[in-house]
Amino acid sequence: MANQTDKNVNKPNFFVRMGRKLKETFSELKKVTWPSFPKVVRGTCVVIVVVAAFLVVATGINYGLQALLNLITGIGE
């Protein structure tokens, strides 16, 4: 029982530990090489174009399968 109490006495409180973690996080963020604004814009445009292309393909497949289902079953005419 005394051994367990010694561990709690030597352990810093929650706020001290979180402060240390926050300090470590900020020091690591200073080491990050951030992309330039044109690279961010270009990457965002690529993502938007790819999402739009998948949207068109998925919508086309949906309409095609719906037409096939209507042709087979005659439901939803």
C-alpha positions as CSV (number, residue, x, y, z in Angstrom):
1,M,0.0,0.0,0.0
2,A,2.8,2.4,0.8
3,N,4.4,1.7,-2.6
4,Q,1.3,2.7,-4.4
5,T,1.1,6.0,-2.4
6,D,4.7,6.8,-3.3
7,K,3.8,6.6,-7.0
8,N,1.0,9.0,-6.7
9,V,3.2,11.5,-4.8
10,N,5.9,11.6,-7.4
11,K,3.5,11.8,-10.4
12,P,2.9,15.4,-11.6
13,N,-0.7,16.5,-11.8
14,F,-2.9,16.3,-15.0
15,F,-2.3,19.9,-16.0
16,V,1.4,19.7,-15.7
17,R,1.5,16.6,-17.9
18,M,-0.9,18.1,-20.5
19,G,1.3,21.3,-20.6
20,R,4.3,19.2,-21.3
21,K,2.5,17.4,-24.1
22,L,1.3,20.7,-25.6
23,K,4.8,22.1,-25.5
24,E,6.1,19.0,-27.3
25,T,3.3,19.3,-29.9
26,F,4.1,22.9,-30.7
27,S,7.8,22.1,-31.0
28,E,7.0,19.4,-33.5
29,L,4.7,21.7,-35.5
30,K,7.6,24.1,-35.9
31,K,9.6,21.3,-37.7
32,V,6.8,20.7,-40.2
33,T,7.3,21.9,-43.8
34,W,4.0,23.4,-44.8
35,P,3.0,23.5,-48.5
36,S,2.8,26.8,-50.3
37,F,-0.6,28.3,-51.1
38,P,-0.6,27.4,-54.8
39,K,0.2,23.8,-54.0
40,V,-2.8,23.7,-51.6
41,V,-5.1,25.3,-54.2
42,R,-3.9,22.8,-56.8
43,G,-4.4,19.8,-54.5
44,T,-7.9,21.0,-53.6
45,C,-8.8,21.4,-57.2
46,V,-7.6,17.9,-58.0
47,V,-9.7,16.5,-55.1
48,I,-12.8,18.4,-56.3
49,V,-12.4,17.1,-59.9
50,V,-11.9,13.5,-58.8
51,V,-15.0,13.7,-56.5
52,A,-17.0,15.2,-59.3
53,A,-15.9,12.5,-61.7
54,F,-16.8,9.7,-59.3
55,L,-20.2,11.4,-58.7
56,V,-20.9,11.4,-62.4
57,V,-19.9,7.7,-62.8
58,A,-21.9,6.6,-59.7
59,T,-25.0,8.5,-60.9
60,G,-24.7,7.0,-64.4
61,I,-24.4,3.5,-62.9
62,N,-27.4,4.2,-60.6
63,Y,-29.6,5.4,-63.6
64,G,-28.4,2.5,-65.7
65,L,-29.3,-0.1,-63.0
66,Q,-32.6,1.6,-62.4
67,A,-33.5,1.4,-66.1
68,L,-32.5,-2.2,-66.2
69,L,-34.6,-3.0,-63.1
70,N,-37.6,-1.2,-64.7
71,L,-37.1,-3.1,-67.9
72,I,-36.9,-6.5,-66.1
73,T,-39.7,-6.0,-63.6
74,G,-41.9,-3.3,-65.0
75,I,-42.1,-1.7,-61.6
76,G,-41.9,2.1,-61.3
77,E,-43.2,3.0,-64.7
